[in-house]
């Protein structure tokens, strides 16, 4: 398959299978031809290459990750697999080990994985409780420069709403760092008594700096957790006009249906972007010692899509106490999300939730397979969805700018020197 990188002149890929929604067609899958020329997709011409109905997707957008936490599991395993176990273990590891060298090595390892798997753009959350904000944000900025042209990077600050008395006072310095780095202001919402006032102050803090906002919200099976609803209400009340992204939203799955759907109507009216993180939520939610989990915490993605809410899926954590597995592989996210959320019947546009929807939410360049789009492609031998989802597609080809890249994954041994507990 090296011909993609060495063939002179345009290539016409004959008989490729593409999701109809990514070429403006109503059909689920379409068999067509695609020309690659000068790093772009063209409509015709070129030397024929028979593709035998191989599936072609645009390179992925992974809009909710935690590159700075990634790959600490060997030295900081979750002691019991619970959410609280993850929180306390990460805090201890951060205080002991997260210097600039450590954060850089683990973040870059994650980027190598994502690039090899076919991801072109990532938004990462960065733990930003002082003094970590002054360590991790400069590392992010340097990595963004180094990886420009391969993976477009965004970052959102991350801090719990319960960790300070006044967001406006306690988070202002971090917000200045975020502004200076061109980032997104983020927060984890918990059911604190004055959450509405904290949200108002948070929006004011972001608005004064012209920043978008990104929340972790309702990552719990407690049906009384309704911060998603409150975020949407506050955004409408203050006339917020910048993008708002909210991740997780697990509690919706156990709320009274009429209440949950009413919340989604408000979310749709407010124009919020929602990102579901099914693998991490399955790992943490409803975990009990020696008991089988029943409630799985998957948010109401079908109901969101029916209301026109921009819903996406993403990787979330990777080999850290919040999720022991994962590799920033968006095909794995597609496979698991399809199985967990039963995306395989009904709508024919779920491929957008891993490509164009997250691109729209984050403001990354549009994901499309139409002529004129960049030839940034992932090609799999699968000819239909059942073949695609049945296997991990580990023999996929990744094309960037019309050229085949080396999709070799980094060796975990690269991080061995960092894995001895402090």
GUKE-103113 format. One record per residue (C-alpha): z, x, y; residue in three letters; residue number from 1. Coordinates in steps of 0.2 Angstrom, whole numbers, plus 5000, padded with zeros to 4 digits. Layout:
BEGIN
Z / X / Y / ALA / NUM $
...
This chain:
BEGIN
5000 / 5000 / 5000 / UNK / 1 $
4999 / 5015 / 5012 / UNK / 2 $
4982 / 5009 / 5018 / UNK / 3 $
4991 / 4999 / 5031 / UNK / 4 $
4996 / 5015 / 5039 / UNK / 5 $
4981 / 5026 / 5036 / UNK / 6 $
4966 / 5014 / 5036 / UNK / 7 $
4954 / 5017 / 5051 / UNK / 8 $
4949 / 5001 / 5061 / UNK / 9 $
4955 / 4983 / 5059 / UNK / 10 $
4961 / 4976 / 5042 / UNK / 11 $
4958 / 4958 / 5037 / UNK / 12 $
4972 / 4952 / 5025 / UNK / 13 $
4963 / 4940 / 5014 / UNK / 14 $
4973 / 4925 / 5006 / UNK / 15 $
4990 / 4927 / 5014 / UNK / 16 $
5003 / 4914 / 5013 / UNK / 17 $
5012 / 4910 / 5029 / UNK / 18 $
5024 / 4896 / 5035 / UNK / 19 $
5014 / 4883 / 5044 / UNK / 20 $
5027 / 4881 / 5057 / UNK / 21 $
5024 / 4899 / 5063 / UNK / 22 $
5005 / 4896 / 5066 / UNK / 23 $
5007 / 4879 / 5074 / UNK / 24 $
5003 / 4869 / 5058 / UNK / 25 $
5013 / 4855 / 5051 / UNK / 26 $
5010 / 4860 / 5033 / UNK / 27 $
5025 / 4869 / 5024 / UNK / 28 $
5014 / 4884 / 5018 / UNK / 29 $
4997 / 4889 / 5023 / UNK / 30 $
4985 / 4901 / 5014 / UNK / 31 $
4974 / 4910 / 5027 / UNK / 32 $
4967 / 4926 / 5033 / UNK / 33 $
4975 / 4938 / 5045 / UNK / 34 $
4967 / 4952 / 5054 / UNK / 35 $
4978 / 4967 / 5060 / UNK / 36 $
4970 / 4978 / 5074 / UNK / 37 $
4978 / 4990 / 5087 / UNK / 38 $
4996 / 4984 / 5082 / UNK / 39 $
4992 / 4965 / 5085 / UNK / 40 $
4987 / 4950 / 5075 / UNK / 41 $
4970 / 4945 / 5077 / UNK / 42 $
4960 / 4930 / 5071 / UNK / 43 $
4945 / 4938 / 5063 / UNK / 44 $
4936 / 4954 / 5058 / UNK / 45 $
4941 / 4970 / 5049 / UNK / 46 $
4940 / 4978 / 5032 / UNK / 47 $
4945 / 4966 / 5019 / UNK / 48 $
4961 / 4968 / 5009 / UNK / 49 $
4964 / 4955 / 4996 / UNK / 50 $
4982 / 4950 / 4997 / UNK / 51 $
4983 / 4938 / 4982 / UNK / 52 $
4993 / 4925 / 4992 / UNK / 53 $
5007 / 4937 / 4996 / UNK / 54 $
5019 / 4929 / 5009 / UNK / 55 $
5019 / 4935 / 5027 / UNK / 56 $
5033 / 4933 / 5039 / UNK / 57 $
5036 / 4940 / 5056 / UNK / 58 $
5050 / 4953 / 5057 / UNK / 59 $
5067 / 4945 / 5059 / UNK / 60 $
5079 / 4942 / 5073 / UNK / 61 $
5098 / 4944 / 5067 / UNK / 62 $
5107 / 4936 / 5081 / UNK / 63 $
5125 / 4937 / 5076 / UNK / 64 $
5131 / 4953 / 5068 / UNK / 65 $
5146 / 4965 / 5070 / UNK / 66 $
5139 / 4983 / 5069 / UNK / 67 $
5155 / 4990 / 5075 / UNK / 68 $
5165 / 4983 / 5061 / UNK / 69 $
5152 / 4987 / 5048 / UNK / 70 $
5155 / 4997 / 5032 / UNK / 71 $
5174 / 5000 / 5034 / UNK / 72 $
5178 / 4992 / 5017 / UNK / 73 $
5181 / 5008 / 5007 / UNK / 74 $
5195 / 5013 / 5019 / UNK / 75 $
5200 / 4995 / 5025 / UNK / 76 $
5198 / 4982 / 5011 / UNK / 77 $
5204 / 4964 / 5014 / UNK / 78 $
5221 / 4963 / 5004 / UNK / 79 $
5219 / 4945 / 4999 / UNK / 80 $
5202 / 4939 / 5005 / UNK / 81 $
5209 / 4928 / 5018 / UNK / 82 $
5204 / 4926 / 5037 / UNK / 83 $
5221 / 4932 / 5042 / UNK / 84 $
5220 / 4947 / 5030 / UNK / 85 $
5204 / 4951 / 5038 / UNK / 86 $
5211 / 4950 / 5056 / UNK / 87 $
5226 / 4961 / 5052 / UNK / 88 $
5216 / 4974 / 5042 / UNK / 89 $
5203 / 4976 / 5055 / UNK / 90 $
5216 / 4978 / 5069 / UNK / 91 $
5225 / 4992 / 5059 / UNK / 92 $
5209 / 5001 / 5056 / UNK / 93 $
5202 / 4999 / 5074 / UNK / 94 $
5218 / 5007 / 5081 / UNK / 95 $
5218 / 5021 / 5068 / UNK / 96 $
5200 / 5026 / 5066 / UNK / 97 $
5188 / 5019 / 5079 / UNK / 98 $
5184 / 5034 / 5090 / UNK / 99 $
5166 / 5036 / 5096 / UNK / 100 $
5160 / 5047 / 5082 / UNK / 101 $
5166 / 5034 / 5069 / UNK / 102 $
5159 / 5019 / 5078 / UNK / 103 $
5142 / 5028 / 5081 / UNK / 104 $
5140 / 5033 / 5063 / UNK / 105 $
5144 / 5016 / 5056 / UNK / 106 $
5133 / 5006 / 5069 / UNK / 107 $
5118 / 5018 / 5066 / UNK / 108 $
5120 / 5016 / 5047 / UNK / 109 $
5119 / 4997 / 5049 / UNK / 110 $
5103 / 4999 / 5060 / UNK / 111 $
5095 / 5009 / 5047 / UNK / 112 $
5098 / 4996 / 5034 / UNK / 113 $
5092 / 4982 / 5046 / UNK / 114 $
5076 / 4991 / 5050 / UNK / 115 $
5072 / 4995 / 5032 / UNK / 116 $
5074 / 4977 / 5028 / UNK / 117 $
5062 / 4971 / 5042 / UNK / 118 $
5073 / 4966 / 5057 / UNK / 119 $
5066 / 4969 / 5074 / UNK / 120 $
5080 / 4963 / 5085 / UNK / 121 $
5099 / 4961 / 5084 / UNK / 122 $
5113 / 4954 / 5094 / UNK / 123 $
5130 / 4963 / 5089 / UNK / 124 $
5147 / 4958 / 5094 / UNK / 125 $
5158 / 4972 / 5100 / UNK / 126 $
5177 / 4972 / 5098 / UNK / 127 $
5182 / 4974 / 5116 / UNK / 128 $
5201 / 4973 / 5118 / UNK / 129 $
5206 / 4988 / 5129 / UNK / 130 $
5205 / 5002 / 5126 / UNK / 131 $
5191 / 4999 / 5113 / UNK / 132 $
5179 / 4992 / 5126 / UNK / 133 $
5178 / 5010 / 5134 / UNK / 134 $
5174 / 5018 / 5118 / UNK / 135 $
5162 / 5006 / 5109 / UNK / 136 $
5151 / 5000 / 5124 / UNK / 137 $
5145 / 5018 / 5129 / UNK / 138 $
5141 / 5020 / 5110 / UNK / 139 $
5131 / 5004 / 5110 / UNK / 140 $
5121 / 5009 / 5126 / UNK / 141 $
5116 / 5026 / 5118 / UNK / 142 $
5111 / 5018 / 5102 / UNK / 143 $
5101 / 5005 / 5111 / UNK / 144 $
5091 / 5019 / 5120 / UNK / 145 $
5089 / 5029 / 5103 / UNK / 146 $
5083 / 5013 / 5094 / UNK / 147 $
5071 / 5007 / 5107 / UNK / 148 $
5054 / 5002 / 5100 / UNK / 149 $
5061 / 5000 / 5083 / UNK / 150 $
5076 / 4987 / 5085 / UNK / 151 $
5079 / 4978 / 5101 / UNK / 152 $
5098 / 4977 / 5104 / UNK / 153 $
5109 / 4966 / 5113 / UNK / 154 $
5128 / 4966 / 5113 / UNK / 155 $
5142 / 4953 / 5116 / UNK / 156 $
5160 / 4957 / 5120 / UNK / 157 $
5172 / 4950 / 5108 / UNK / 158 $
5190 / 4946 / 5111 / UNK / 159 $
5202 / 4932 / 5106 / UNK / 160 $
5206 / 4918 / 5119 / UNK / 161 $
5225 / 4919 / 5113 / UNK / 162 $
5227 / 4938 / 5117 / UNK / 163 $
5229 / 4937 / 5135 / UNK / 164 $
5238 / 4925 / 5147 / UNK / 165 $
5223 / 4924 / 5160 / UNK / 166 $
5205 / 4927 / 5155 / UNK / 167 $
5201 / 4929 / 5173 / UNK / 168 $
5214 / 4943 / 5176 / UNK / 169 $
5215 / 4951 / 5158 / UNK / 170 $
5196 / 4951 / 5154 / UNK / 171 $
5189 / 4956 / 5171 / UNK / 172 $
5188 / 4974 / 5168 / UNK / 173 $
5179 / 4972 / 5151 / UNK / 174 $
5167 / 4959 / 5160 / UNK / 175 $
5163 / 4973 / 5172 / UNK / 176 $
5159 / 4985 / 5157 / UNK / 177 $
5148 / 4971 / 5149 / UNK / 178 $
5139 / 4968 / 5166 / UNK / 179 $
5136 / 4986 / 5168 / UNK / 180 $
5128 / 4987 / 5150 / UNK / 181 $
5118 / 4972 / 5152 / UNK / 182 $
5128 / 4963 / 5139 / UNK / 183 $
5134 / 4945 / 5135 / UNK / 184 $
5152 / 4939 / 5138 / UNK / 185 $
5160 / 4933 / 5122 / UNK / 186 $
5176 / 4925 / 5116 / UNK / 187 $
5184 / 4919 / 5100 / UNK / 188 $
5191 / 4902 / 5103 / UNK / 189 $
5207 / 4896 / 5094 / UNK / 190 $
5217 / 4880 / 5097 / UNK / 191 $
5228 / 4885 / 5111 / UNK / 192 $
5236 / 4872 / 5122 / UNK / 193 $
5227 / 4877 / 5138 / UNK / 194 $
5210 / 4881 / 5130 / UNK / 195 $
5200 / 4870 / 5142 / UNK / 196 $
5207 / 4880 / 5157 / UNK / 197 $
5204 / 4896 / 5148 / UNK / 198 $
5186 / 4891 / 5145 / UNK / 199 $
5183 / 4886 / 5163 / UNK / 200 $
5190 / 4903 / 5169 / UNK / 201 $
5179 / 4911 / 5156 / UNK / 202 $
5163 / 4903 / 5162 / UNK / 203 $
5168 / 4908 / 5180 / UNK / 204 $
5171 / 4926 / 5175 / UNK / 205 $
5153 / 4926 / 5167 / UNK / 206 $
5145 / 4916 / 5180 / UNK / 207 $
5151 / 4928 / 5194 / UNK / 208 $
5142 / 4942 / 5185 / UNK / 209 $
5127 / 4932 / 5180 / UNK / 210 $
5131 / 4934 / 5161 / UNK / 211 $
5126 / 4923 / 5147 / UNK / 212 $
5140 / 4918 / 5135 / UNK / 213 $
5143 / 4918 / 5116 / UNK / 214 $
5157 / 4911 / 5107 / UNK / 215 $
5165 / 4912 / 5089 / UNK / 216 $
5172 / 4894 / 5087 / UNK / 217 $
5180 / 4883 / 5075 / UNK / 218 $
5180 / 4896 / 5061 / UNK / 219 $
5192 / 4885 / 5051 / UNK / 220 $
5193 / 4870 / 5039 / UNK / 221 $
5206 / 4861 / 5051 / UNK / 222 $
5196 / 4846 / 5056 / UNK / 223 $
5207 / 4845 / 5072 / UNK / 224 $
5198 / 4861 / 5078 / UNK / 225 $
5186 / 4855 / 5091 / UNK / 226 $
5182 / 4869 / 5103 / UNK / 227 $
5164 / 4867 / 5100 / UNK / 228 $
5165 / 4850 / 5108 / UNK / 229 $
5176 / 4857 / 5122 / UNK / 230 $
5163 / 4871 / 5126 / UNK / 231 $
5149 / 4858 / 5127 / UNK / 232 $
5159 / 4847 / 5138 / UNK / 233 $
5165 / 4861 / 5150 / UNK / 234 $
5147 / 4868 / 5151 / UNK / 235 $
5141 / 4850 / 5156 / UNK / 236 $
5155 / 4847 / 5168 / UNK / 237 $
5152 / 4864 / 5178 / UNK / 238 $
5133 / 4863 / 5177 / UNK / 239 $
5132 / 4879 / 5168 / UNK / 240 $
5113 / 4884 / 5168 / UNK / 241 $
5113 / 4900 / 5157 / UNK / 242 $
5111 / 4901 / 5138 / UNK / 243 $
5127 / 4897 / 5128 / UNK / 244 $
5128 / 4902 / 5110 / UNK / 245 $
5141 / 4896 / 5098 / UNK / 246 $
5144 / 4903 / 5080 / UNK / 247 $
5152 / 4896 / 5064 / UNK / 248 $
5158 / 4878 / 5069 / UNK / 249 $
5165 / 4876 / 5051 / UNK / 250 $
5177 / 4862 / 5056 / UNK / 251 $
5163 / 4850 / 5059 / UNK / 252 $
5160 / 4849 / 5040 / UNK / 253 $
5177 / 4841 / 5037 / UNK / 254 $
5178 / 4830 / 5053 / UNK / 255 $
5176 / 4811 / 5053 / UNK / 256 $
5157 / 4809 / 5053 / UNK / 257 $
5156 / 4798 / 5068 / UNK / 258 $
5167 / 4810 / 5078 / UNK / 259 $
5157 / 4825 / 5072 / UNK / 260 $
5140 / 4817 / 5076 / UNK / 261 $
5146 / 4812 / 5093 / UNK / 262 $
5151 / 4830 / 5096 / UNK / 263 $
5133 / 4835 / 5091 / UNK / 264 $
5126 / 4823 / 5103 / UNK / 265 $
5136 / 4832 / 5117 / UNK / 266 $
5130 / 4849 / 5111 / UNK / 267 $
5112 / 4843 / 5111 / UNK / 268 $
5114 / 4837 / 5129 / UNK / 269 $
5122 / 4853 / 5134 / UNK / 270 $
5108 / 4863 / 5126 / UNK / 271 $
5119 / 4874 / 5116 / UNK / 272 $
5112 / 4887 / 5104 / UNK / 273 $
5121 / 4886 / 5087 / UNK / 274 $
5121 / 4900 / 5074 / UNK / 275 $
5127 / 4897 / 5056 / UNK / 276 $
5135 / 4912 / 5046 / UNK / 277 $
5135 / 4904 / 5028 / UNK / 278 $
5139 / 4920 / 5018 / UNK / 279 $
5154 / 4926 / 5028 / UNK / 280 $
5161 / 4908 / 5029 / UNK / 281 $
5159 / 4906 / 5010 / UNK / 282 $
5169 / 4922 / 5008 / UNK / 283 $
5184 / 4917 / 5019 / UNK / 284 $
5185 / 4898 / 5020 / UNK / 285 $
5196 / 4889 / 5008 / UNK / 286 $
5202 / 4904 / 4999 / UNK / 287 $
5218 / 4901 / 4989 / UNK / 288 $
5227 / 4912 / 4977 / UNK / 289 $
5221 / 4908 / 4959 / UNK / 290 $
5212 / 4892 / 4965 / UNK / 291 $
5194 / 4887 / 4966 / UNK / 292 $
5188 / 4884 / 4983 / UNK / 293 $
5181 / 4867 / 4987 / UNK / 294 $
5178 / 4865 / 5005 / UNK / 295 $
5165 / 4878 / 5009 / UNK / 296 $
5164 / 4877 / 5028 / UNK / 297 $
5145 / 4876 / 5031 / UNK / 298 $
5142 / 4868 / 5047 / UNK / 299 $
5131 / 4853 / 5050 / UNK / 300 $
5114 / 4862 / 5052 / UNK / 301 $
5103 / 4847 / 5046 / UNK / 302 $
5111 / 4835 / 5059 / UNK / 303 $
5109 / 4848 / 5072 / UNK / 304 $
5091 / 4851 / 5069 / UNK / 305 $
5088 / 4832 / 5069 / UNK / 306 $
5095 / 4832 / 5087 / UNK / 307 $
5084 / 4846 / 5093 / UNK / 308 $
5098 / 4858 / 5094 / UNK / 309 $
5092 / 4876 / 5092 / UNK / 310 $
5100 / 4881 / 5076 / UNK / 311 $
5099 / 4898 / 5068 / UNK / 312 $
5106 / 4908 / 5054 / UNK / 313 $
5112 / 4926 / 5054 / UNK / 314 $
5121 / 4940 / 5044 / UNK / 315 $
5138 / 4941 / 5052 / UNK / 316 $
5149 / 4954 / 5045 / UNK / 317 $
5144 / 4968 / 5033 / UNK / 318 $
5155 / 4977 / 5021 / UNK / 319 $
5171 / 4974 / 5031 / UNK / 320 $
5187 / 4964 / 5029 / UNK / 321 $
5178 / 4948 / 5035 / UNK / 322 $
5164 / 4950 / 5022 / UNK / 323 $
5165 / 4963 / 5008 / UNK / 324 $
5146 / 4962 / 5005 / UNK / 325 $
5129 / 4961 / 5014 / UNK / 326 $
5117 / 4973 / 5020 / UNK / 327 $
5110 / 4966 / 5036 / UNK / 328 $
5095 / 4959 / 5026 / UNK / 329 $
5088 / 4943 / 5033 / UNK / 330 $
5079 / 4939 / 5017 / UNK / 331 $
5096 / 4938 / 5009 / UNK / 332 $
5102 / 4927 / 5023 / UNK / 333 $
5087 / 4916 / 5020 / UNK / 334 $
5090 / 4915 / 5002 / UNK / 335 $
5108 / 4911 / 5003 / UNK / 336 $
5107 / 4899 / 5018 / UNK / 337 $
5093 / 4889 / 5008 / UNK / 338 $
5104 / 4888 / 4993 / UNK / 339 $
5120 / 4884 / 5002 / UNK / 340 $
5113 / 4872 / 5015 / UNK / 341 $
5100 / 4864 / 5004 / UNK / 342 $
5086 / 4868 / 5016 / UNK / 343 $
5073 / 4867 / 5002 / UNK / 344 $
5069 / 4849 / 5005 / UNK / 345 $
5065 / 4838 / 5020 / UNK / 346 $
5060 / 4849 / 5035 / UNK / 347 $
5046 / 4862 / 5034 / UNK / 348 $
5051 / 4872 / 5049 / UNK / 349 $
5067 / 4881 / 5043 / UNK / 350 $
5058 / 4898 / 5043 / UNK / 351 $
5060 / 4897 / 5062 / UNK / 352 $
5079 / 4897 / 5060 / UNK / 353 $
5078 / 4916 / 5055 / UNK / 354 $
5064 / 4921 / 5067 / UNK / 355 $
5059 / 4911 / 5082 / UNK / 356 $
5075 / 4901 / 5085 / UNK / 357 $
5086 / 4916 / 5086 / UNK / 358 $
5073 / 4924 / 5097 / UNK / 359 $
5073 / 4909 / 5109 / UNK / 360 $
5092 / 4909 / 5109 / UNK / 361 $
5094 / 4927 / 5114 / UNK / 362 $
5079 / 4929 / 5125 / UNK / 363 $
5070 / 4941 / 5113 / UNK / 364 $
5051 / 4941 / 5112 / UNK / 365 $
5044 / 4926 / 5103 / UNK / 366 $
5042 / 4927 / 5084 / UNK / 367 $
5025 / 4920 / 5079 / UNK / 368 $
5011 / 4924 / 5067 / UNK / 369 $
4998 / 4917 / 5079 / UNK / 370 $
4984 / 4929 / 5085 / UNK / 371 $
4990 / 4940 / 5099 / UNK / 372 $
5007 / 4942 / 5092 / UNK / 373 $
5013 / 4960 / 5088 / UNK / 374 $
5009 / 4965 / 5070 / UNK / 375 $
5028 / 4966 / 5066 / UNK / 376 $
5027 / 4959 / 5048 / UNK / 377 $
5037 / 4957 / 5032 / UNK / 378 $
5025 / 4955 / 5017 / UNK / 379 $
5032 / 4950 / 5000 / UNK / 380 $
5023 / 4947 / 4984 / UNK / 381 $
5029 / 4929 / 4982 / UNK / 382 $
5016 / 4916 / 4984 / UNK / 383 $
5027 / 4901 / 4987 / UNK / 384 $
5045 / 4897 / 4991 / UNK / 385 $
5052 / 4897 / 4973 / UNK / 386 $
5045 / 4914 / 4970 / UNK / 387 $
5051 / 4920 / 4987 / UNK / 388 $
5069 / 4914 / 4984 / UNK / 389 $
5070 / 4918 / 4966 / UNK / 390 $
5070 / 4937 / 4969 / UNK / 391 $
5078 / 4948 / 4982 / UNK / 392 $
5060 / 4954 / 4987 / UNK / 393 $
5066 / 4972 / 4986 / UNK / 394 $
5048 / 4978 / 4985 / UNK / 395 $
5044 / 4970 / 5002 / UNK / 396 $
5032 / 4979 / 5014 / UNK / 397 $
5038 / 4981 / 5032 / UNK / 398 $
5024 / 4983 / 5045 / UNK / 399 $
5028 / 4988 / 5063 / UNK / 400 $
5015 / 4989 / 5076 / UNK / 401 $
5002 / 4987 / 5062 / UNK / 402 $
5008 / 5002 / 5052 / UNK / 403 $
5018 / 5002 / 5036 / UNK / 404 $
5035 / 5010 / 5038 / UNK / 405 $
5046 / 5019 / 5026 / UNK / 406 $
5058 / 5006 / 5020 / UNK / 407 $
5070 / 5017 / 5011 / UNK / 408 $
5088 / 5012 / 5013 / UNK / 409 $
5101 / 5024 / 5019 / UNK / 410 $
5113 / 5031 / 5006 / UNK / 411 $
5131 / 5025 / 5007 / UNK / 412 $
5136 / 5043 / 5004 / UNK / 413 $
5132 / 5046 / 5022 / UNK / 414 $
5148 / 5038 / 5027 / UNK / 415 $
5159 / 5046 / 5014 / UNK / 416 $
5167 / 5058 / 5027 / UNK / 417 $
5173 / 5043 / 5037 / UNK / 418 $
5181 / 5033 / 5023 / UNK / 419 $
5197 / 5042 / 5020 / UNK / 420 $
5211 / 5031 / 5026 / UNK / 421 $
5220 / 5038 / 5042 / UNK / 422 $
